Amino acid sequence: MKFLHSADIHLGAKTDSRFPKDVAEKIKADMRTTFLEMVNYANENDICVILLCGDVFDSDNPFKKDKEFFYGVVKNNPRIDFLYLKGNHDVSGAVEEDIPNLKRFSDTWTVYDYGEVKIGGIEINRDNVSSLSSTLHLRAEDTNVIMMHGQIDGDINLAGLRDKNIDYLALGHLHSYSFGNLDGRGIYVYSGCLSGHGFDETGKKGFVEVEAQGGTVKHKFVPFAKREIIEAEVDVTGVSDYFTAATKVNDEVKLKRSDVYRIELVGETDFDKDDFAEDVERILSGSCMYVSVKDKTRKKADFTVYENDPSLKGEFVRTVLNSDLSDEDKLKVISYGFKALKGERLER
């Protein structure tokens, strides 16, 4: 049996306030279209179960168009069972319609039978959080999949779920894919969100494809978002102008037309930097969907002015300049020394 594990779709969520309106609208549209395309992926790959591990909607009172979209997708794909477990954002009232292939959970354990594979889940609240593990009973001879939404070492106590015959613990709440061993038998997996909404959700987003067969469970992460949100730091030390800086950013980051970027320029420059970030941003804007550039560079220091200075700094500079180090290493040593004298953190 194959199934998809997804979570944290957050239909109707606001996007990062720093995005221009047209970019924000495209990212909001991505949330809907990526969900539909995931369902199409399931159809094309003969997958008949999709796990939705919480926060399909961003609130308990979703926009009408988001509810109609979600219900429409479920109704138009009757061969797929959508197992919907509510999260902390859509804990009540978000799903109202009774649709045969939309399977629901509650605050007590519910298990759906798919032959040798049993898929169970529970919606966590403050009344049941302390008794979750003690009320879970699974047969060792079954392949057991458990759905939950919450934070490990918060609402979800992994220690209490060990040795409970769980093969695959499907989790929602964290917006990045991750996994680990639950015990000698099973694993836990966060699918991450399906599509990034802002610069706090960088990196590849998608869902997990799982295959359970003969008591063995295998999984793989499927990057599926229409675009990636990327943060990068580029050292532009030694560049002579903003065009050269933009070229270096493009060479290092390799901007893609579909993606969204936040670039920080770091290092030392020795030219007039007025409108530096804005000029770099303008050049790069044609290479991607959206880019924000921040100038974090510092003015290159001219240490030769200290050569005849009677101060401690002057003595330090003279000692280094008279050493056998290369010119490049001399500048590095002096730079580190000045940072140390000012109490700044030294980078290795």
C-alpha positions in Angstrom: 0.0 0.0 0.0 1.2 3.5 -0.9 0.0 6.7 0.8 1.0 10.4 0.9 1.8 12.2 4.2 1.2 15.9 4.1 0.5 18.7 6.7 0.4 22.4 7.3 -1.1 23.5 4.1 -2.5 26.6 5.8 -5.1 27.5 3.1 -5.9 31.2 3.6 -2.7 32.1 5.4 -1.2 35.6 5.1 2.1 35.8 3.4 5.2 37.6 4.5 4.4 41.4 4.9 7.6 42.3 3.1 6.4 40.8 -0.2 4.8 43.2 -2.8 1.1 42.6 -3.3 1.5 40.8 -6.7 4.1 38.4 -5.2 2.0 37.8 -2.1 -1.0 36.9 -4.3 1.0 34.4 -6.3 2.3 32.7 -3.2 -1.3 32.5 -1.8 -2.4 30.9 -5.0 0.5 28.4 -4.7 -1.1 27.1 -1.5 -4.2 26.0 -3.4 -2.7 24.9 -6.7 0.1 22.8 -5.0 -2.5 20.9 -3.0 -4.5 20.2 -6.1 -1.3 19.1 -7.9 -0.4 16.8 -5.0 -3.8 15.1 -5.4 -3.1 14.7 -9.1 0.2 13.2 -8.3 -1.6 10.6 -6.1 -4.0 9.8 -9.0 -1.1 9.4 -11.5 0.8 7.1 -9.1 -2.2 4.9 -8.0 -2.1 6.2 -4.4 -5.5 6.0 -2.8 -4.9 7.5 0.7 -3.6 11.0 1.6 -2.8 11.8 5.3 -3.5 15.5 6.2 -1.8 15.8 9.6 -3.2 19.1 10.7 -3.6 22.8 9.7 -5.1 22.3 6.3 -6.7 25.7 7.0 -4.9 28.6 8.7 -7.9 29.4 11.0 -11.1 28.0 12.4 -13.0 30.3 10.2 -11.5 30.0 6.7 -12.4 32.1 3.7 -15.3 30.7 1.8 -13.3 30.3 -1.4 -10.7 28.2 0.5 -13.3 25.9 2.0 -15.1 25.5 -1.3 -11.8 24.7 -3.0 -10.8 22.1 -0.4 -14.3 20.4 -0.4 -14.3 20.5 -4.2 -11.0 18.7 -4.5 -12.1 16.0 -2.1 -15.4 15.5 -3.7 -13.9 15.3 -7.2 -11.5 12.6 -6.2 -13.7 9.9 -4.6 -11.2 7.1 -5.2 -8.8 8.8 -2.7 -9.4 8.7 1.1 -8.4 12.0 2.7 -7.6 11.3 6.4 -7.9 14.7 8.0 -6.6 15.3 11.5 -7.1 18.9 12.8 -4.2 20.9 14.0 -3.8 23.9 16.3 -4.8 26.4 13.6 -8.0 24.6 12.5 -8.9 22.9 15.8 -12.7 23.6 15.5 -15.2 24.5 12.8 -12.9 24.5 9.7 -14.3 21.2 8.2 -18.1 21.0 8.3 -19.3 19.0 5.3 -19.9 15.2 5.6 -18.1 13.7 2.6 -17.7 9.9 2.3 -14.0 10.0 1.4 -13.1 12.6 4.0 -12.2 10.6 7.1 -12.1 12.5 10.4 -10.5 12.1 13.8 -11.4 13.2 17.4 -9.9 13.5 20.8 -9.9 9.7 21.3 -8.0 7.2 19.2 -9.6 6.5 15.8 -8.2 3.7 13.5 -9.0 3.1 9.8 -8.5 -0.4 8.4 -6.7 -0.8 5.1 -6.1 -4.5 5.3 -2.6 -5.2 6.7 -2.1 -1.5 7.3 -4.0 0.3 10.1 -4.0 4.1 10.1 -4.9 5.7 13.4 -4.8 9.2 14.9 -5.9 11.5 17.7 -6.4 15.2 18.0 -4.5 16.5 21.0 -6.0 18.8 23.6 -5.1 19.7 27.2 -7.6 17.1 28.5 -6.1 14.1 26.7 -2.4 15.1 26.3 -1.3 13.2 29.5 -3.1 10.0 28.6 -2.2 9.7 24.8 0.2 6.8 25.1 -1.7 4.9 27.8 -4.9 4.7 25.7 -3.1 3.6 22.5 -3.3 -0.2 21.8 -2.0 -1.6 18.5 -1.4 -5.2 17.4 2.2 -6.2 16.7 1.2 -8.2 13.6 -0.3 -5.2 11.9 1.6 -2.4 10.0 0.6 0.6 12.1 0.6 4.2 11.0 -0.2 6.9 13.5 -1.1 10.5 12.8 -0.6 13.4 15.2 -0.1 17.2 15.2 2.2 18.8 17.6 5.7 19.5 18.9 8.0 16.7 20.0 8.9 17.1 23.6 5.9 19.4 23.9 2.4 17.9 23.2 4.0 14.8 21.8 6.0 12.6 24.2 8.1 10.2 22.1 9.2 8.2 25.1 5.5 7.3 25.8 5.0 6.2 22.2 8.0 3.8 22.1 7.3 0.1 22.1 3.7 0.7 21.0 4.0 -1.2 17.7 4.1 2.0 15.7 5.8 1.6 12.3 5.3 5.1 11.0 4.4 8.2 13.1 3.1 10.8 10.7 3.5 14.3 12.3 2.4 17.8 11.4 3.2 21.2 13.0 6.9 21.8 12.0 7.2 23.4 8.6 10.3 21.6 7.5 10.8 17.9 6.6 12.6 15.8 9.2 12.6 12.3 10.6 14.2 10.1 13.2 14.0 6.7 14.9 11.1 6.3 17.3 12.3 2.9 18.6 13.7 -0.3 17.2 10.6 -0.8 15.1 9.3 2.5 13.9 10.2 6.0 12.8 8.7 9.5 13.2 8.4 11.9 10.3 7.5 15.6 9.9 6.4 16.1 6.3 6.9 19.9 6.6 4.5 22.3 4.9 3.5 21.9 1.3 4.5 25.4 0.2 6.5 28.2 1.8 4.6 31.3 2.8 7.5 33.6 3.8 11.2 34.0 4.8 10.6 32.0 7.9 9.8 29.0 5.7 12.9 28.7 3.5 14.1 25.6 1.8 12.5 22.8 -0.1 8.8 22.0 0.7 6.6 19.2 -0.3 5.2 15.9 1.0 6.3 12.4 1.9 5.5 9.3 -0.2 5.2 6.2 1.9 5.1 2.5 0.9 4.0 -0.2 3.4 4.4 -3.7 2.3 5.0 -7.0 4.2 5.6 -5.3 7.5 8.2 -2.9 6.0 7.6 0.8 5.7 9.7 2.9 3.3 9.4 6.7 2.8 10.8 9.4 0.6 10.5 13.2 0.7 9.1 14.6 -2.5 10.0 18.3 -3.1 6.9 19.6 -4.7 6.4 23.4 -4.1 6.0 25.5 -7.2 8.8 27.8 -5.9 11.4 27.8 -3.2 12.0 30.6 -0.7 15.8 31.1 -0.3 18.0 33.1 2.1 21.7 33.5 1.2 24.7 35.4 2.3 27.2 36.5 -0.3 30.7 37.9 0.5 31.4 40.7 -1.9 34.7 41.7 -0.5 36.9 43.3 -3.2 34.1 44.0 -5.7 34.5 47.4 -7.5 30.8 48.2 -8.2 27.3 47.1 -7.8 27.2 45.3 -11.2 30.1 43.1 -10.2 28.4 42.4 -6.9 25.2 41.4 -8.7 27.2 39.1 -11.0 28.8 37.5 -8.0 25.5 36.9 -6.3 24.1 35.3 -9.5 27.2 33.1 -9.9 27.1 31.8 -6.2 23.3 31.6 -5.6 22.3 30.7 -9.2 18.9 32.5 -9.1 16.0 30.7 -10.7 13.1 32.5 -12.3 10.5 30.8 -10.2 12.0 31.3 -6.8 12.0 34.0 -4.1 15.2 35.3 -2.5 16.5 37.3 0.4 20.2 38.2 -0.1 22.6 39.7 2.5 25.7 41.3 1.1 28.6 41.0 3.5 32.4 41.6 3.5 34.4 44.7 3.0 34.1 47.3 0.2 36.2 50.4 -0.6 33.8 52.3 -2.9 30.9 54.7 -2.4 28.0 52.5 -1.4 25.1 54.9 -1.8 22.1 52.8 -3.0 24.3 49.8 -3.3 21.7 47.2 -2.2 19.0 48.9 -4.3 21.2 48.8 -7.4 22.1 45.1 -6.9 18.4 44.3 -6.3 17.4 46.0 -9.5 19.8 44.0 -11.6 18.8 40.7 -10.0 15.1 41.3 -10.2 14.9 40.1 -13.7 16.4 36.7 -12.8 13.8 35.5 -10.3 10.2 36.0 -9.1 11.3 38.3 -6.3 14.5 39.3 -4.6 15.2 41.5 -1.5 18.8 42.6 -1.1 20.3 44.0 2.2 23.6 45.7 2.5 25.5 44.3 5.5 29.0 45.2 4.2 31.4 47.4 6.0 33.9 50.0 4.7 37.3 48.5 4.1 39.7 49.9 6.7 43.0 51.6 5.7 45.4 50.3 8.4 48.3 52.3 7.1 47.1 55.4 8.8 48.2 53.7 12.1 51.8 53.1 11.0 53.1 56.2 12.9 50.5 56.2 15.6 52.0 56.0 19.1 49.0 54.1 20.5 48.6 50.4 21.1 46.9 50.1 17.7 49.9 51.7 16.1 52.4 49.4 17.8 50.2 46.4 16.8 50.0 47.5 13.1 53.8 48.1 12.9 54.5 44.7 14.4 52.3 42.9 11.9 53.5 44.9 8.9 57.1 44.2 9.7 56.4 40.4 10.0 57.1 37.7 7.4 53.5 37.2 6.7 52.0 37.6 3.2 50.3 40.9 2.5 46.9 39.1 2.5 47.6 37.5 5.9 48.9 40.8 7.4 45.5 42.4 6.5 43.6 39.5 8.0 45.7 39.6 11.3 45.3 43.4 11.6 41.5 43.1 10.9 41.1 40.4 13.6 43.2 42.3 16.0 41.1 45.5 15.6 37.9 43.5 16.1 39.3 41.9 19.2 40.3 45.3 20.6 36.7 46.5 20.0 35.3 43.4 21.6 33.6 42.1 18.4 33.0 38.5 17.8 35.7 36.8 15.6 34.6 34.6 12.8 36.7 31.5 12.1 
